[in-house]
Amino acid sequence: MNTSNAFGFSLFGLMMALLPFVAPGAFLPTGFDGTSTRALWLEVVGLSQVAIGAVWLGQVTVTKFADRLATFALPTLDRSPLATGDFRKQTV
């Protein structure tokens, strides 16, 4: 899986999870309490796909941040000794 696939996976999962709320008439109640097995299945699978895509994107983000943090270098100071000498003996 790459980043584009993870975004697509999450988006498709979000659409699956929201479909029973957007079109409730397409999911007839089949349970004794008035719930729909199809709607429940789409919600569970959709949220699972969103979670998988989000974990992948989080892993990629954390990995890139860790790489940048590991290769970060502070600027170094110039520790060469200063020029010494008697400046009073300068000839013009």
N, C-alpha and C positions, 0 to 999 in steps of 0.2 A: 504494500500500500504506500502511496505517496501522498503529498499534501493535498493535491487536487482530488484524489480519490477520497480522502478523509473528509474534505468539505462536502463532496457529493453524497457520501455515505450519511453524514450528519443531516444534510438538507433533506434527503429522501426519508430518513427516519423521522424527522420532524413533521414532514407532510403525512407520513403514515400515522403518527401519533395524534395529529390534529384532525384527521379525516372524520372520525366519529363525532367530533364536536361541530365540524363544519356542515356535514350532511347526516344528521341523525336519522333521517327517514330511510336511508339506505341500509340501516342495520336494525332489522326487526328483533323485538325482544324474544329470546328463546328460553330464558331462565324463568324459574318460578317467581323470582323477585323483580322481573321486568328488565333484566340486563341482557345484553347481547354478547354472545361468545365471540362473534366476529369482531365486534368493537373492542372487546377486551384483548383479543389476540393482536389486533393492529396496534393498540396502545402499548402493550408489553414489548412487541418486536420493534416498534418505532423507537421507543425510549432506549432499548438495548442498542440499536444502531447509533443513536445520538451519543450514547455513552462511549461506545467503541471509537467513534470518530473523534469525540472530544478528548479521550485519553491519548489517541495518536497525536492529535495536534498539540496537546500539552507536553507530550514526550519530546516532540520535535522542538518546541519552544524552549523547554528546559535544557535540552542538549545543546542548542545553539548558544544559549546564555552561558552555560557552563564552559563551552569552548572559548567564548570571548573572554570570560573571566579568567580562565587558565592561561590564556596567551596575553593578558594585559601586562604591560610593563610600565613601571613608573619611570619618569624621566631621570636620567642620571646627572649628577653634578660633576662639573669639571674639577677634578681634584689635582690638577697639575700645579706644581709650585709656582709661586709668583716670581717674576723676574727680580733678581737682586743685583745690586751694584751701587756704586757711589755716583749719584746723579750730579754731584757738585763738580765733578771733573769733566763735565761735558765741554767739548770744544765747539765753538760756533763757526 
